[in-house]
Amino acid sequence: MIADVKKSAEQKMQKSLEALKTDLSKVRTGRAHTGILDHVTVDYYGTPTPISQVANVNLLDARTISVTPWEKKMGAAIEKAIRESDLGLNPSTVGEIVRVPMPALTEERRRDLIKVVRHETENARVAVRNIRRDANAGLKEMLKEKTVAEDAERRAEEDIQKLTDRYIAEIDKALQNKEADLLAV
């Protein structure tokens, strides 16, 4: 029973960390990377479809992404989908290839993005702490029902605290890495 509570808490904390990393990857740095278009969908015969499923997405250089549609007529739809996304990008079509240049970040925009990143990481920390709280409540409930001994419950709480500390350290490390990325000119 205690092992189930610990395992469940660790899985939930891992999911929170993965969600944070996904959110951080969407925050744009000055460099181009193909993952930035992962959540952009294009209208493909009436069905919203990720760009990666209707075109090849590659890097032309450090600041330019190229999108090569598999069907010639999809170029305009892909360009429109990228332009209307929340990424603030301005694609242009050259022949059959949609070029997506990444604009350079201003100092003010970098500070704004750092605020966004810090907010996301704080939300992840809160999520991990809430998971700890729920796990500890489950342990207290087991103690109240007399299904576990007091010392076993106390040891389990300590293990959950160590788990929480480990995941919060990983969240802080992800924040440091993203801030360094944003501040790199």
N, C-alpha and C positions, 0 to 999 in steps of 0.2 A: 504493500500500500504506500509506504513512504517512498519507495523507489519510483512508483508511478507518478507521484507528485513531483519528485525531482526531475524525472525524465520529461514530463509535460512542461514544467517550467523552463527547462533548458531548450526544448523545441520552440516554445513560444518566443523566448529571448532571441534565439537564432533567427527566427522569422522577422522579428523587429529589426535586427541588425541588417538582414538582407533587404528589407523594405527601405531602410535608411540609405544603404548603398545604391539602390535603384533610384531613389529620389535625388541623391547627390550626383549621380551620373547624368541626370537631366539638366542640372545647373551648368550652364555653358561657360567654359573657359575660353580663352582666346584661340586655342588650338582646335582644329577640326577633328572629329572622330565620328565614325559611322553610327555608333550607338545613339547619337543625338536624335536620329530620325526614327528610332525604334517604335515610339508611341504615336507617330504620325500615320494616319490612315487615309487611303485614297479611295474614291468611289469607283469600284471595279464592277461594271455591269449591275449597278444598284446595290452592291454589297460593300460595306466599309472593310477594306483590306489593308493590312500593314504594307508599307512601301517595299519592304524586303521580300514580299511574296509576289510582287509584280515587276520588280526591277533588280538589277545588280547595283549595290551601293558600295562605292570604293572611295579612297582618298586620292585626289590628284596631287596635292602637295599639303604642307602643314596647315594651310588655311582654306582649302577648297575640297568639298565633297562632290563626287560625280555620281549621278544617278542615271543608269542606262536602262530604259524600259524594255521589257521583252516584246511588247507590242508597240509599234510606232505611234499609234493614236493615243497611247497612255501618257505621253510626254506632257501635254497641256494639263491633264488632270493631276499629275504628280506635282507639277510646278504650282498649280493652284492650291493643292493640299498643303504643301510646305509653306507657301506664303500665308495661308490662313491659320496655320498652327500658332501656338502661343510662344514659339521660339524666337520670333523677331528676325527671321531670315528673309533674304530677298533673292530667290533663285532666278536664273536666266537659262533659256534653252538655246543651245548652240548645236544646230543639226538635230541629231536624235538624242543628244546627251543633255541632261539638266545639270547645270553647274550651280552649286550652292556655296558661295563665298562666305566665310565667317568674318564678320566685321571685328575690328580691333576693339578691345574694351577700354573705356575711359576709366580714369581713377575713381570717379564718382560711381560709375556702374559697378566697378569691382567692390567698392564698399557696400553698395546695396546688395550685391550677390552674397557677400560674406554675412550680412545680416540674415538673409534668407537661409543660408547654410546653417548658421548658428541656431536659428529657430527650428529647423528640421531636426538637428541633433538633440536639441532640448526635448522635442516631442518624443524622440526615440528613447532618451533617458527616462522620461516620465512613463513611457510604455513598459520599459524594463522594470521600473520600480513598482508599477501596478501589478505586473506578473508576480513579483516577489511578494507583494501584499496578499494577492489571491492564494499563492502557494502556502504562505504562513497561516492564512485563515483556514485553509484545508487541513493543515497539520493540527491547529488548535481544535478544530471540529473532531478530528480523530482522537485527540487527547480527551476531549469532553465525553466522547462515546466510549472511552476506555479501550480503544482498539490498539493504542500504542502506549508505551511507557513514557514518562516525563523526560528521562534522559535521552531516549531515542528521538523524541520530538525536538528537544533542544539541539541535539547534534544535527538533525535534518535542517533546522532553521539556520544553523551556522553554515552548513553546506550550501544552502540556497543563498545566503549572504555572500559567500565566496563566489558563487556563480554570478550573482548580480554585479559584484565588483569587477569580475573578469569582463563581462559584456559591456559595462559602462566604460572600462578602459579601452575596449575595442572601438566603441562609439567615439570616444575622445580622439583616438588615433585616426579614425576616418575623417573627423573634423579637421585635424591638423593637416592631413594630406591634402584635403580639398582646399583649405585656406592657402596652403603653399602653392597649389596649382593656380588659384585665382590671382595671387599676388605676383606670380612669375610673369615678367613682361616679355 
